[in-house]
Amino acid sequence: MATGLQTSLRTIPMRIRPGIPTTRLNQKGSFSSGSHGDKPLIAFFCATYLKPEMYHIYRQISALSGFSCLVVTQKVQNLNLFPFQPLISLPRSPWRWWSRIKERLLGKNPWQISQKETKQLRKVLEENGASILHIFFGTTAIHMLPVLQSSPIPVVVSFHGADVGCGMLCPSHKEALSTLFERAALVTCRSLDLAGKLRLLGCPPDKIRLQRTVLPDLPFHRHLPPSDGRWKLLQIGRLIPKKGLHTTLQAFALFKQKYPDSSLTIAGQGPLRKELELFSRRLGIASDVHFVGFQSQEVLQRLLLEHSIFLHPSETTRTGDTEGVPNALLEALASGIPCIATQHGGIPEAIENGCDGLLVEEKNPDALAQAMSLLAESPALYERVGRSGAKKVRRDFGKGSSGIAAPYFSLLPK
């Protein structure tokens, strides 16, 4: 699904720790955490725990070492996919709908959580002895200013891409965003590109830290060009505008003119599915485009092994939504499948064009199709970028557990 500034942002992801226990909720929807030993406790606030596309959040929380972790949320879902304890679910204000209407229809400043909600969260932090509060995401934190303004412990806010879009630049958000940056102890992000965007939004550079994504343990598989010309192309991700799926389909239609036996698999779910299926029919490629929906990590790993080329032509949307360094792309690189992506967001931090994969400009299906053909026609290049991409992503995005924890350790009393 990315790093003074080079020095202060030099933080690295960690590996997944297995055996996360299943959450147990009482009748009020909460779990009593009890003692957390001598490790400092971080409370992670995620408004909804947890949407299927937020697997990277689960990996970050469950992989963290050196700290005890508590998840606080206001909506619980998909516990079968993301089991975690301790987890506390707090009620939302019944008047939130009215606050949202005032913001959207009347052009008011961002709605804020109620005084009661603020007190409930502060009570959870106090009773569990939390040392740090981490709020996902910027678009959530901007509605939690009462918490940032009254928290007795340091608050970390993380930005992941969509939350640095045009919505944050509107006049009604300017003052709230300034308050957020002033009150947050640290602001984390996934890429150097996002760090630059945060500076443009007004975040003090000395508060910005890089927290790259947490990579799972993926086996490397040496991919070879198919001897029969049956190229199997793959894209994994939410079916949303910034993933560049219309560009993928157009490029595939062009590629099929040279390689008629090729196929395309799109793994993921999202609001664009019907539109994309219709578009593939209009292009005359529907019989060779397979929409397989949301898949488990085990199935995704198998797809990475079975396919020939991975595509991720991310693009900036009309609302300014961008990527950090897409998790799906990092996992594809680690698996050894040759990758083609765009010069977008933090992607060039993971791929040097021609060395670790191929990069093309955004929203350019002709360029994407040409890159696909280049890999198909150059076996040496095909094998080289697969090996190099896997080596680089393991070197730069999988260096152990200290990096992702470093921002938290910096906030503890000396």
Secondary structure as UniProt FT lines:
FT   HELIX           5..8
FT   TURN            27..28
FT   TURN            37..38
FT   STRAND          41..46
FT   HELIX           52..54
FT   HELIX           55..63
FT   STRAND          68..73
FT   TURN            79..81
FT   STRAND          87..89
FT   TURN            94..95
FT   HELIX           96..106
FT   HELIX           115..127
FT   TURN            128..129
FT   STRAND          130..136
FT   HELIX           138..141
FT   TURN            142..143
FT   HELIX           145..150
FT   STRAND          155..159
FT   HELIX           162..164
FT   HELIX           166..169
FT   HELIX           171..183
FT   STRAND          186..189
FT   HELIX           192..201
FT   HELIX           205..207
FT   STRAND          208..210
FT   TURN            227..228
FT   STRAND          232..236
FT   HELIX           241..243
FT   HELIX           245..258
FT   TURN            260..261
FT   STRAND          263..267
FT   TURN            271..272
FT   HELIX           273..282
FT   TURN            283..284
FT   HELIX           286..288
FT   STRAND          289..293
FT   HELIX           297..306
FT   STRAND          309..312
FT   TURN            318..319
FT   HELIX           327..335
FT   STRAND          339..342
FT   TURN            345..346
FT   HELIX           347..349
FT   TURN            354..356
FT   STRAND          357..360
FT   TURN            362..363
FT   HELIX           365..377
FT   HELIX           379..397
FT   HELIX           402..409
FT   TURN            410..411
//
